[in-house]
Amino acid sequence: MNKSKEFQKLLQEPGSFILPGAYDAMSAKLIEEIGFKAIYATGAGISNAQLGWADVGLTSLKEVVDIVARMADVTNIPIVVDGDTGFGNAINVIRTVREFERAGVAAIQMEDQVSPKKCGHFNGKDVISKEEMVGKIKAALDARKDENLAIMARTDAIAVNGVEDAIDRAFAYYEAGADIIFVEAPNTIEELRQITSSLKGIPQVINLVEGGKTPLISLKEAEEIGFKIMLCANTALRSAIKGITESLRILKEEGSQENLLPIICTWEERQSLFKLNQIKEWEKKYLYNI
């Protein structure tokens, strides 16, 4: 089964699932190693980790495609990529879909923000018209070669026009052909319930950002409310920032690695994750002078 079919199967299976965010090939491998069912290539995480800037629409299509291709090359589970606004209008979306499909993704998320976009939990966002976003979704569907490639349509309209407009847009995007609906940044449990009840029967995403606008709930609670996917886009990135900062602080203050050993992975764990044994097997097979 290819990855896009595998992701479509996940959407049809009973129960909800967590979609953790990866920002490079290493974090994608770790998500798979832990046993999650799919990977989210996070636009915010890629902007933070690769550019060193906040999520305000600075990444280019090519930069994200290159990173996602590396993720796909070293993992076997489906990847959902954050395609931001599609990197332009509906014509740009055609190229975006083709590039991501070649990179090996199983699903593409696009949002209805005005470009350049901002993180969904930042203030100061704006949205394009519902009709323009419908055109982008239709362009994405026509551009894909694999009919199983899923399109996830996100609306940021709550912050701009309120929850009623967001629900209206979400339903329009589903009717246009989107496989999954993502209403970004609800502010209360009541809004969460209003969204899922209004869009009942449609696979829906809840984006849980630690410190963000949406209340943090468990996977069990998300499923009970009616969400299929619990997106945790930058949990791994933020834990990495914390861990690296602490390790560097100890190294600087103590001038020794002795007290770092309990908080870093072992030599063996590192080489196992990055398949050193596989490389050694290839050396024996192909490099006859080794």
N, C-alpha and C positions, 0 to 999 in steps of 0.2 A: 504493500500500500504506500503510495507517495504521501508526502507531508500534507498536501492540501486536502486529500481525501481523509487523512487521519484527523485533521482539524475539524472537518465537517462531521466526522463521526463523533468527535468530542461534543460538538454542539447538540447532537441528537441523543446522546446517552443521558440517562437520568442523573440528577444531581448537579451541583455546581462545582466549579474548580477555581483554584488560585492561579493567576497568571503573573509570575514574577518578572521584573524588568532586568534586562541585561544591557550593558553599555559597551562591551567588547567581547572578544572571543572567549577570554578566560571566564568572565562572569556567566556567559551563556553555557559553557561547559559545566560550571558548578551547579547551575540550575538543573541541568539534566542529571548530573551525578546524584543530587539529592533526591531525585525521583519525581519532579514536577512533570506535568503532562505537556506543557508548551512553554514557550519563551516569548517575552515581549521585548522587542528592540526599542528601548525608550529614547525618544527624541530629546527629552530633557537631560537624561543621563549621558547621552552621546555628546550633547552640547557642553555639559559640565566637564566630562572626563576627557574629551578629545580636543575641545577648543579652550576650555578653562573659562567659559562665559555662561551666564544665566540663560535660561530657555526663553529667548525672545526672537526666535526665527533667524538666527545667524547661520545655521548649518545649511549647506547646499545639498541638493539631491545626490550628487556624486559622492560626497563625503559619507552620507548615510548608507548609500548602496554599497560602498567598499567595505564598511564595517559589518553590515548585515551579511554580505557574502562570506566574510571570514567566519561569522557565527555559524552560518549554514554549513560551511565546509567541515566544521569540527563537531557538529551535533547531529542527532538523528531524530529529534522531535520537532514538531511544527514551530515556526517562528511567525509571530504577528508583528509587523513593523509599524511604528508610528510614522505615518506619511505626512504629518502636519497638515497643511492646507492643500496638499497635492503639488506643492511647489509652483503654484501659479493658477491660471484659469483652467477651463476644461480641456484646452488643447495641451497645456503642460501636463495635465493629469494622464493623458494618453501615454506620453513618454514615461512618466513616473511609474505607471503600472507595468509597462514593458520592462523597465530597468529592474524593478523589484522582483518581478516574476523570474527574470533571468538570474537574479541573485539567489533565488531559492526560497522565497517566503511562501507561507501558506495563507496569509491574510494581510490586508493592508487597511490601516485606519486612516481616515481623512476627516477633517473637521471643517466647520463652516465659519471659522474666523476670517476676518480681513487680514491680508498679508501686509507686513510681517506679523506673524502670530505671537502670542505670549503663552506661557504656562497656563493651563486651565484654572489654576488656583491663584493666579495673580489678578490684581485689579487693573482696570483700564483697557479691557478687551472691547472689541467690536465684532459684529458678524455681518457677513454678506447676506443677500436676500435668499429666502428659501428657494426661489426658482433657480437662482444661480447654482446653489448647492445640488439641487436635483439634477441639473445639467452635468455637474461634475461626476455624480454617481453614475449616471447613464454612460458617460464617456469612459469611466473606469470599467464598467461591465462590458462595453463593446471592445475595449482594448485588450482585455485578458485573453490569453490563448487557452488556459486551463479553466474550464467552467467550474471547477471546484475551488478555485482561488476565491477566498471569502473577502467581502468588502464590509468593513466596519465603519459606520457613519456616526460621527460625533457632532453634537451641537453644543455650543457654548452660550446659548441664548438665555439661560437662566440669569446670568450676571448682567445681561443687557436689557432684556425685555420681560423677564419673569418666567415662572415655571410653565404657565399655560402656553406661551409661545414656544417654549422648548419642547413640550409634548407634541404640539401641532407640527413642528418641524420634524421631530423624530418619526412621527407616523408617516409624514410625506416622504421621508428618506427611505423608510422601509417599503412603502408602496412603489418607490422608484427602483427598488431591487436590492437594497442593502441587506446583507445577511444578518447583521448584528447592529444593534442600536446602543449608543453610548451618550447619555445625557450627562454632561460634565458639571461637577461642582454643586450638587444639591446641598442645601444648608442645614436641613433638619431631617429627622427620621420620618416626619409627616410628609415631607416632599419626596423622600425615597419611596414611600408607600403610594403616594399619588402617581408617581411616574410609572411604577411597575403595574399598578392596577389599570392605568389608562392604556398601557401598551402590552396588556396581558397576551401571552402566546408568542411574543417576539423575544428572541434571545437578547438579553440586555447586560450591560457592563456597569459595575460600580467601581469607581476609581478612588481608592483609599490612600490619601496622602497624609502622612504623619505631620500634624501641625497645619493641615490644609483646611478647606472650608467644609468638607463633608465629615460627619461624625464617624469615627472608627468603629466598625462592627466586626464580628467574627464571620468566618465562612458559613457557619450554621445559620447565623442571623441573616446574612445576605441571601442565602437560599430560601429561608422562610419568607423574606420580604418579596422575593421573586426575581433575583438576579442570577443569571447563569454564570457570569464571569466576575471574579473578584480580582481586580487589577491592583497589584502592588508594585508600581512602576519603578520606584527608586529606593526601595528598602535596602536592596543589596548595595547600591552605590553609597548610601548614607552610612551603612555599617562599615563599608570599606574606608570611608573618610575618617570615621571615628577610630577604627583599628590602626590605620596608618599614622594618624596624628599621635595616638598614644605610644606606638612603637618608637616613632621618631623622638618624642619627648623623653622617653626613658633613655634612649641612646645618647641624646645630647646631655641630659642631666647626669647620667652615671658613667658615660664614656666606656660602656661595656655592654656586650650582648647577653650576659649571663641571665639577667632577669627578663629578657625577651622570649626565651625559649618556651615558657608556658603559653604565650599569647600569639605565637606564629606557628605556621604549619611545619611539619618535619621535612627534612630533605626527601625522605621516601614518599611522603604524601605529595609533595610538589612534582617529583619526577613521574609518579603514577598518574597524576592528573593530566600531565602533558605528554603521556604516552612514550616515554623514553624506551620502554621495552619494545614497542612497535618499531621505533627507529633502529634499534639494535638488530631486530629480525630482518629489516630491509637491508641493513649493512651486510649481514651474513649472506643474504640472498643475491644482492646485486653488486656489492663491492668486493670482488674476489680477492683483492689484496689485503683485506682486513683480517 
